[in-house]
């Protein structure tokens, strides 16, 4: 792998804590993920302040609305210069195409969220979606690729299937990463960092195993060492 694949997930609404964690891990990770909780608390200005000095921002807002609204939201986010940002695949092909067109020539890659890693087959069945999680994830990945976006977010358990279905250039960003021995927490579909990369993941989204460690920088370096 020719880049550092670790995106540290900063899941806090506190600017001071976010800045501390981002600074502590800056030399050991390939980027930083800031999501909906932080964005709602502080808006674009807070994102810009917290991520200052980290060139690779993963803006994880999981946009899901009518195509025109999502396109407008993508355009509004581009001044933050995110490396990656997310929409929901279940918004449909017109919404995904609108997001891709709104991105224009910016470096930002648009990712479609397939099935959240907190969900399993029984959760899908409860919402009326047929078939196992893996089948639905591959279906959504193919739809995302056909709609012109750059890649998807999926659990590590579906990486190999999507690589086979969508080829080597489709970007795969993978949460649900837990080093051996780490607590699973509220995730249901997880793997170790090395297993996910070997299956074909491009980026690994890792939060609590790094941010809740006594020494976040050391935890991130240990994962990077395992990968290399």
C-alpha positions in Angstrom: 0.0 0.0 0.0 1.5 3.3 -1.1 -0.3 5.5 1.5 -1.2 5.5 5.2 -4.7 3.9 5.2 -5.7 4.9 8.7 -8.4 7.5 9.1 -8.9 8.2 12.8 -12.5 8.8 13.7 -12.9 11.7 16.0 -16.3 11.0 17.5 -16.7 13.9 19.9 -18.7 17.1 19.9 -15.9 19.0 21.7 -13.6 21.2 19.6 -10.8 21.1 22.2 -10.8 17.4 22.5 -11.0 16.9 18.7 -8.0 19.2 18.2 -6.0 17.4 20.9 -6.7 14.0 19.3 -6.0 15.2 15.8 -2.7 16.8 16.9 -1.7 13.7 18.9 -2.2 11.3 16.0 -1.2 13.5 13.0 2.1 11.8 12.3 0.6 8.3 12.6 -2.5 8.4 10.5 -3.4 9.2 6.9 -6.4 11.4 7.7 -9.1 12.3 10.2 -12.8 11.6 10.1 -15.2 14.2 11.5 -18.9 13.3 11.4 -22.5 14.3 12.0 -22.3 14.9 15.7 -19.4 17.3 15.4 -20.8 19.0 12.4 -24.2 19.6 14.0 -22.5 21.0 17.1 -20.1 23.4 15.3 -20.8 23.6 11.6 -18.3 24.1 8.8 -16.3 26.7 10.9 -15.8 24.1 13.6 -14.7 21.5 11.1 -12.2 23.9 9.6 -10.8 24.8 13.1 -10.5 21.3 14.4 -9.0 19.8 11.2 -6.5 22.7 10.7 -3.1 21.2 9.9 -4.5 17.8 8.8 -4.7 17.9 5.0 -6.9 14.8 4.6 -10.4 15.3 6.0 -13.0 12.6 5.8 -16.3 14.5 6.1 -18.7 11.8 7.1 -22.2 13.4 7.0 -24.0 10.5 5.2 -26.2 12.9 3.2 -29.6 11.5 2.2 -32.3 13.7 0.6 -33.7 14.6 -2.7 -31.1 15.0 -5.5 -31.2 18.8 -5.6 -30.7 19.1 -1.9 -27.8 16.7 -1.7 -26.1 18.4 -4.7 -26.4 21.7 -2.9 -25.0 20.2 0.3 -22.0 18.8 -1.5 -21.3 22.2 -3.1 -21.6 23.9 0.3 -19.1 21.4 1.8 -16.4 21.8 -1.0 -14.8 24.9 0.5 -13.6 22.6 3.4 -11.6 20.7 0.8 -12.5 17.2 2.2 -10.6 14.3 0.7 -13.7 12.1 1.2 -17.3 12.8 2.0 -20.3 10.5 2.3 -23.9 10.1 1.0 -26.3 7.2 1.4 -26.5 4.8 -1.5 -30.2 4.2 -0.6 -30.9 7.7 -1.8 -31.0 6.2 -5.2 -29.1 6.6 -8.5 -30.4 10.1 -9.3 -29.2 11.4 -5.9 -25.8 9.8 -6.3 -25.4 11.2 -9.8 -26.3 14.6 -8.6 -23.7 14.4 -5.8 -21.0 13.3 -8.3 -21.9 16.2 -10.7 -21.9 18.7 -7.8 -18.4 17.7 -6.9 -17.2 18.8 -10.3 -13.4 19.0 -10.6 -12.7 19.1 -6.8 -10.3 16.5 -5.4 -13.1 15.3 -3.1 -14.1 11.7 -3.5 -17.8 10.9 -3.0 -18.5 7.7 -1.1 -21.8 5.9 -0.8 -22.7 4.4 2.5 -24.1 0.9 1.9 -25.2 -0.8 5.1 -24.1 0.6 8.5 -21.7 -1.7 10.4 -24.1 -1.6 13.4 -26.7 -3.6 11.4 -27.0 -7.3 10.7 -29.4 -9.5 8.8 -32.1 -9.3 11.4 -31.9 -5.5 11.4 -32.4 -5.5 7.6 -35.3 -7.8 7.8 -37.0 -5.5 10.3 -36.9 -2.7 7.8 -38.3 -4.8 5.0 -35.1 -5.4 3.0 -34.8 -8.9 1.7 -31.6 -11.0 1.5 -28.5 -11.1 3.7 -26.4 -8.0 4.4 -23.7 -9.1 2.0 -26.1 -9.4 -0.9 -27.6 -5.9 -0.3 -24.1 -4.3 0.1 -22.9 -5.7 -3.2 -26.2 -4.6 -4.9 -25.7 -1.0 -3.5 -22.0 -1.0 -4.4 -22.8 -1.8 -8.1 -25.5 0.8 -8.1 -23.1 3.4 -6.7 -20.5 2.6 -9.3 -23.0 2.8 -12.1 -24.2 6.2 -10.7 -20.7 7.7 -11.1 -19.5 8.1 -7.5 -16.0 7.2 -6.5 -16.5 4.4 -4.0 -18.4 3.1 -1.0 -18.3 2.6 2.7 -18.7 -1.0 3.7 -17.8 -3.3 6.6 -14.6 -5.4 6.3 -16.6 -8.5 5.8 -17.8 -7.4 2.4 -14.6 -6.0 1.0 -13.5 -9.0 -1.0 -17.0 -9.4 -2.5 -17.1 -5.8 -3.6 -13.6 -6.0 -5.0 -14.7 -8.9 -7.2 -17.9 -7.1 -8.2 -16.6 -3.6 -8.8 -12.9 -4.0 -9.7 -9.6 -2.7 -8.3 -10.2 1.1 -8.8 -13.4 1.5 -6.9 -12.6 3.1 -3.6 -13.4 1.1 -0.5 -13.4 2.9 2.9 -13.9 0.5 5.8 -15.1 1.1 9.4 -15.7 -1.7 11.8 -12.0 -2.2 12.3 -10.9 -3.7 15.6 -7.3 -4.7 16.4 -7.0 -8.2 17.9 -8.3 -8.2 21.5 -10.1 -4.8 21.2 -13.7 -4.4 22.3 -16.3 -4.7 19.5 -18.6 -2.1 21.1 -21.7 -1.4 19.0 -20.3 -2.8 15.8 -21.6 -6.1 14.5 -19.4 -6.8 11.3 -15.8 -6.3 12.2 -12.3 -7.5 11.3 -8.7 -6.7 12.2 -6.8 -4.0 10.3 -4.5 -6.4 8.4 -7.4 -8.7 7.4 -9.3 -5.7 5.9 -6.3 -4.4 4.0 -5.4 -7.8 2.6 -9.0 -8.2 1.4 -8.7 -5.0 -0.6 -9.7 -2.0 1.7 -8.2 1.4 0.6 -8.8 3.2 3.9 -9.6 2.0 7.4 -11.8 4.1 9.7 -10.6 3.5 13.3 -12.0 5.3 16.3 -12.1 4.0 19.8 -9.2 1.6 19.6 -7.1 4.8 19.0 -9.0 7.7 20.6 -9.8 5.9 23.8 -6.3 4.4 24.2 -4.1 5.8 27.0 -1.7 7.0 24.3 -3.6 7.6 21.1 -0.4 8.2 19.1 1.2 5.0 20.2 -2.0 3.1 19.4 -2.1 4.5 15.9 1.6 3.7 15.4 1.0 0.1 16.5 -1.7 -0.4 14.0 0.4 1.1 11.2 3.3 -1.1 12.2 1.0 -4.1 12.0 0.0 -3.1 8.5 3.5 -2.6 7.3 
